[in-house]
Each structure stands twice: as C-alpha cells, then as structure tokens.
C-alpha cells in the first residue's frame, strides 16, 4: 500500500510505504535518490530493487 502524505491519497495492498508524492513516483520509477524520503515497513522492498 502506498500513502501519499502530501496529497492525502492511499492505494494498493501489502506493506505500507508512506511519503511525499514526488518521492513515491521516483521510487516507483526505479530512482533510488528518493528512497530516503519514504517510511513504512514496505520501504525495504523498494530498497531491495536498487
């Protein structure tokens, strides 16, 4: 599940990943630069991709 903290929107299933929309979009697109701005138990899954 992703929670876009600056726009008040959540979507999906699974481990929570929370952060600003820009950081989430960069991480979803495979950009490691934004992972430090994310929180939640699902961040480990994002970090494993890089």
C-alpha positions in Angstrom: 0.0 0.0 0.0 1.3 3.5 -0.8 0.2 6.6 1.1 0.9 9.9 -0.5 1.4 12.0 2.6 1.3 15.4 1.0 -1.9 14.8 -1.1 -3.9 12.6 1.3 -4.2 9.6 -1.0 -3.7 5.9 -0.4 -3.8 2.9 -2.8 -2.9 -0.7 -3.1 -2.3 -3.7 -0.8 0.6 -5.1 1.1 3.3 -3.5 3.2 2.9 0.2 3.8 5.1 2.8 2.1 4.5 6.4 3.0 6.0 9.6 1.7 5.5 12.7 -0.5 4.1 12.1 -4.0 7.4 13.1 -5.6 9.4 10.6 -3.6 6.9 7.8 -4.3 6.8 8.5 -8.0 10.6 8.5 -8.2 10.9 5.3 -6.2 8.2 3.5 -8.2 10.0 4.6 -11.4 13.2 3.0 -10.1 15.1 6.1 -8.9 17.0 5.3 -5.7 17.5 9.0 -4.9 14.1 9.3 -3.2 14.0 6.2 -1.0 15.4 8.1 2.0 12.2 10.2 2.0 10.0 7.1 2.4 8.8 5.4 5.6 6.9 2.3 6.5 7.6 -1.5 6.5 7.4 -1.7 2.7 10.4 0.6 2.2 12.7 -2.4 2.5 11.1 -3.8 -0.7 11.8 -0.6 -2.6 15.4 -0.6 -1.3 16.0 -4.2 -2.4 15.3 -3.1 -6.0 18.3 -0.8 -6.2 
